[in-house]
Amino acid sequence: MTDILLAVAQQGLGGKLLRQLGLPTPVKLKRGDGAYAEKPLSNRTIGVIVVPEKSTQLTPVIQQLGGQSLIRGDQVRDGLLLDGILLDANGCDSVEALRSLFEQLQAALPRLRKHGRVLLITGTSSAQEDAALAAFNQGFVGLTKSLAKEVGKRGATVNLLQVDPGCQHRLYSPVAYFLSHHSSYVTGQRLHISCGVPAPASLPATAVLSGKAAVVTGAAGGIGAATARRLASEGAHVICLDTAGQAEKLHALAADIGGTAVLADITQPDAAIALTDWCKSNKRKLDVIVHNAGITRDKTLARMSPKQWDAVLAVNLAAILELDAALLDHDLIAPEARLVCLSSISGIAGNYGQTNYAFTKAALIGYVKAQSVKLGAKGITVNAVAPGFIETDMTASLPLLVREAGRRFNALSQGGRPRDVADAIQFLVSPGASGISGQTLRVCGGSLLGA
């Protein structure tokens, strides 16, 4: 459904009128177009700030990605605008160093273009190791979330990567994602980069899923269809799974992307049987599993029927646990596979009338944490994405005021698109995301709801 406020804000007089009325004037976001490019930062200028001053491994990363890097934000020549700011604060452990960070970041920010990217890189620590360093590293979380709200009106994003010692070599893909337009609706987020999961031997820059088999549940429309298309664009053969009622759309999608349509109800054993049969007949294992299928049956807990409770628990949680268990029992999940579950902001912040839905989406956050430990030794990562307000047929049917509140209650003052979620999923299932497991990435435009 068309976002009228977003459309009006792009017009000179319309934007001026909205500002005079005190209404949000969201910037139309630049989004990634197509598959990954070999040089995703080509023709882009990135200001690299290093605090405390030391050598950094990040400048070569920017150059490998095709970008032009400039050291020290306060030394950028007059008139030069920045497409991104990369701040290496690993080892920033004093108030004096923080003051230098403040000065350099403050000098660089006015040069950040619309749709710019700010990416902070810090280390990790525990209070048992160094209480001061732990305090500073946690402080960067607050800085990231606050700065995201400040620059969001320009369509810019701010995110944070906290890297375990010795794991800087895992930064290439995360830096590429967060400095590119593929992450346009992800802001104010933190990810932990570790070496707990073995890295693949091959880390292609393009066609990153070439030769891999992927399954997407609930693939017929919305986020599921966008995800299937995105995975296929990187070379995956996508098994598009949905119910018989979605047969026409599912077959059309599978034909369009060169995938396979599987009609099955994930709450029934036939879903696992169908996937098992496909793997055996093709002599392959699954490299990517995206648990996208989900339903809502909204009602306050006091008025919710057992049928409404059971239906949501069956589709959104039990089916995922049972399908994964069946695939593992039959040894059909490949080494170095990538699993992604669709959680939700409702699972983080809660939502009125959604106790059943919020339970399942919060449960998936716990599930990926536990499952990542169990499967990590095989090189398998397990993560979740938590979408906020995404423009789909479902949200288009919401009452006007509810829909507008959902769109505006974030740092970017607009709803996301299914492609935004698909891009986040594609990032997490890429070989280069081996340093990320057991985590939940919010795709919410910096929602003001939730932690």
N, C-alpha and C positions, 0 to 999 in steps of 0.2 A: 504494500500500500504506500502511496506517495506521502512523504513527509513534507507537508506544505510549508512549515516553518523553515526547514532546511532549504527548500527551493527559494523561498522569498529572501532568505538571508544572503543568497548568492548574488542578488541584484542590488545595484548601488543604492537606489532610492529605498528599496525594500529593507535592506540592511540598516540603513540610517533610521527608518521609521521604527524598526524593532528595537534599536538601541534607545531611541527617545521614549519608547513605551516601557523600557526596562526589561525587555524580553531577551532570551538567549539568541545569539546570532551564530549558530554553529557553522564551522567551515566544512565544506564538502571534502571528505577525506580522499587522499590519493591512495589507491589500493594496488597491490601486486596484480600484475596482468600475466596470466599464463604460468608456465613452469619456471623453475629456478634458472637464472642466467649464470653463465660461467663467471662473469664479473658483476655481481649484483650491485656493487657500489661504483660502477663505472661513471665517470664524470661527476662524481659527488665529492665534496670537500668536507672532511671530518677534522674537527679540532680535537687534538689529543692532549688531555691534561693529566699530568703525573704528579701525585702528591702522596708521600714526600718525594722530592725530586730524586730520580734514580733511572736506571735503564728500564725500559718496558718492552715486553714481548708483543705488545698490542699494535705498535706501528707497522711491523711486518705483516700482521694479519690484515690490517686495513689495505695495505698495498697489494696483498695477494687477492683481495676481494675487488680490486680495481679502483679503490678510492685514493684520493690525495689526502695525506695526513699532515697536520701542522702541529708541532709541539707547542704547548703552553697557550691557553686560551687568551691570556692578556697580551700576547705578542702578535695576534692576528692583525694584519695591516688594515688601515682604514678602508672602508668600502667593501671589504670582502665578506660575503655572507657564507654561513656554514649550513650544510645539509644535516650535519649531526655533530654531537659532542660526545666523545668517549673519555670517561674519567677513570683513570687507574688509581684507585685509592688503597690498593693492597699494601698493608703495613702502616696505614695512617693511624697512629696511636698516641697522638698528643694534641693538646688544644692549639698549639702553635701550628701544627700541620693542618689542622682543620681551618684555621684562619687563612692560610695560604689557599686552601681549597675554595673557601668562600670567595676570596678575592678573584681568583682565576675564573671560577664558574660565573660569578657576577659579571665579569668583563666579557665573557663569551656569549652569554645568553641573549643580549640584544642583537647579536649577529645571527642568531638561529632563524632560519627561514620558516615560513609556514610549512606545516607537515614535517618539520624537523624531528630528529631523534636525539634523545639524551640517554646514554647507557652508562651506568656506574658499575665498576668492577671493584669488589673488595675481597678480602680473605674471609676465612671462617675462624672461629675460636669459641672456646667454652669458658665460662666463668672460672672453672677450676684451673684453666691454663693461665689466663690473664684477664682479670676482671675489667681492667680499663679497656683493653682491646675488644673484649666482648661487648662492652657498653658502646663503644664507637661503632662497631659493626651493626649492632641493633639500631643505633641512631640513624644509620644510613637508610634503614627501612622507612623511618618516619620522614626523612628528607625526601626520599623517592616519592612517597605517596603525596606529600604536600606539594612538591614541585610539579607533579603530574597535574594537579588541580590548577596550578597557576598557568601552565603553558597550554592546557587543553583547549582553550578558546581559540588558539591558533592552529588547531589540528595537529599539534605536536604531542609526542609521547615521551615518558620517562620510565625506565625500568632498571632493575638491579640484578646483577649476577654475583653471587658470593661463592668463591672458588676455594676448594680445599688445597692445601699445600701440594705442590707437584702435579696439579691437574690443569695447569694453564694450557696445555696442548689440546684440551677438550673444548676450547673456546671458539674455534673457527666457525662452526655452524651456528651456535647461539649468537655470536656477534653479527654474523651475516643476517640472521633472522630479525634481530631486534633493531638493527640499523636500516633495514629495508622497508619497503612499503607493504610487505607481506604481514607486518605486525601492526597495521594501522589502528586496530581497535583494541590493542593490548597496551595498557598503561598503568603505572603505579604498582607493578608486579615484581616479585622477587623469585628467583630460582636459585637453587643450590647446585653447584657443579662439583661432582665427585668422581673418583676413579673406582668406585665399588663394582661397577659392571665392566667386564672386559670390552675394550674397543674393537670394532671390526677391523680386519686387515685392509679393507678397501673403503675409502671415503670419497666417492665421486662428487663432483661439484654440480653436475647436471644429470638428468635422468636418474635420480638417486634411488628409485625403486625398480629400475630395469630388471626384468627377470623374476620379480618377486610376486607372490600370490597374496592378495589381501581380501578380507571379508569385511563388509560394512552391513550391519543390521539396521533395519528401518531405513533402507536406502532409496525408497521410491520418491521421496520429496524432501524439501526443506534442507536442513543441515546434512542429512544422510546423502541426498543426491549430490549436493555440493562437494561433500567429502569424497564420494566415489569418483566424481569427475576430477577432483584435485589429485587423488592418488594415481588415477589413470594417466594424468598429464605428466607424471614422473616415471611412467613406464610400467606401472603395476598392472597385473591382470586382476581385476576386481570382481569378486563374487558379490553380487548385489542381492541381499536377502531381505524379503518382506513378506507380508501375508498375502493370501490369495486374493483378497479384496483390492490389492494394489497391483494386480497382474499386468494390466495394460501399461501403466506408467513404468513399472519395473522392467518389463521386457524392452520398452522403448529406450530406457536409460542404458541398459546393458548393451543393446545393439549399437547405440551411439558411441559408447566408449570402448567397444570391443571386449566387454566383460561377459560374465555369466549370470543369468537371472536364476535365483533359487526361491521358490515359493514355499515358505514354511512359517509356522508359528513358533517363536522362540520359547514360548512357555511349554511347548510339547517336545517330546523326544525326537520328533521327526526333523527338527532343525539340526541337532547334532548328527543324526543319521545321514542327512543330506550332505553335510560338510564332510563327514567321514567318507561317504561314497565318492564325492568329488576328488578328495585327496588320493584315495586309493586308485581311482580310474586314471588320474593324471600323474600318479607316482610322485606326488609333491606334498610338502608340508606347508602350513600357513606361516607366512612371514609377518603379516600385519593383521591385527584383529581390532576393529573399531566397534565397540558396543554403543551404538547410537540409539537403538530403538527405545522408546519410552512413551508413557501416557500420563495424563493427569485425570484425576477424579476429585475435583475440588469441593470441599465442604468442611465446615468447622468440625472439630473432633466430636463435639456434643451431638451433631446432627449426621455424622458420617455413618453410612451403612456398612456392615461387615463386607458386603460385596464390593463397595468402593475401596475399602482398605485393602482387601485381598487382591483386587485387580492390579493396583499400582505396585504392591509388593511383588507380585508374580512377574510382571513385565520388567520393572525397573531394577530389580535386585536379584530375586531367586533365579530368573532365567540366565543372568550373567554368571552367577556362581556355578550353576549346573552345566552351562555350556563350556565354560573354561575347564571345569573338572573333567568333563567327557573328553575334550580335546587333549588334555594332558594325559589322561588314562590311556588313550589310544596313541600317544606319542605323535600327535599331529601338529604340534607347535614347534616351528623350526628353531634351532639355535640362533641367537642374535635377533629373535623376533621382537616386534614392538606391539604392545597392547595399550589401547587407550579406551577409557570409559568416559561417557558423557555425564558429568555431574551437573551442578547448577548453582547459581548464586543463592537460590532458595535453600540449598543444602548448607550454605555458609552462614547466611543471615536469617534464615527462616522466612516464612511468608504466611500471612493470614489465610486460613482455609486450606492450607497445604501440609498438614502434619504428616500425612502419608507420603506425599511426594518429597517433602524436605527430609524425611527419615531416609528414604532410599538414596537420595542424592548425597546426603552426608555420609551414609554407609559406604558409598563407593569411594569416598575420600579415604576412609579407613581401610577399605579393601585394597586399594592400590599401594598403600604404604606397606601393608603386610605381605602382599603378593610379590612386591618388588624384592623383598628380602629373600623370599623362597626361590625366586627364579633368577636372581641376579648372577649367580655363578655360571649360568648357561649363556650369559651375554644378553639376556632378555630384559627389556625395560617395561615397566608397567606404570602408567601415568593416567591422569584425568584432566579434562578441560571443564571449566565451569562457565558456561555462557551466561551473560546478563540478558538484557532486552535485545532480542534479535528479530529483525523484520521477517516474519514468516506468515503463512496463512493463519496460523493459530493466533499470533499477536494481532493480526489485522482484525480479528473478530472481537477483540476486547472493547469495552466501552471507551468512548473518546477520552475522558479524563484519565482513566487508568492507563491508556495507551500513551498519552502525552507525558504523564508522570514517569513512565518507564523509559521513554526516550530521553528525557531531559535530566534525569537524576544520576548523571555521571559527568566526568570531567570533560568529555567531548560533546556533551549536550545533544546526543543523537543516538538512535538505535544502531546496532550492528547489522551485518548481513550474514547469511549462511556461509558465504565465502570466507569471512573473517574467522569463523570457527574452523572451517576446513583447512585454512592456512595454518592455524595453530596445531591442528592434528597432524598435518603433513610435516611440520617441523618436528614434532615429538616422535614421529615414526621414521624419521630419516636416520641413516646410519650415523651421521655426525652428532646425534643427540644422545649418545651412549652415556654421557655424564649426567643425565637427568633421569631419575627413576624414583618412584614412590611419591611423586609430587602432583599438585593440582595447579594448573595454569588458568587463571581467570581471563575470559575474553568478554569484557564487560564495559570497555570504554572508561575504566576507572570509576566503577560504580560507587556511589556514596553509601551503599548498604554493605554490611559485612566487614570483617576485619581486613 
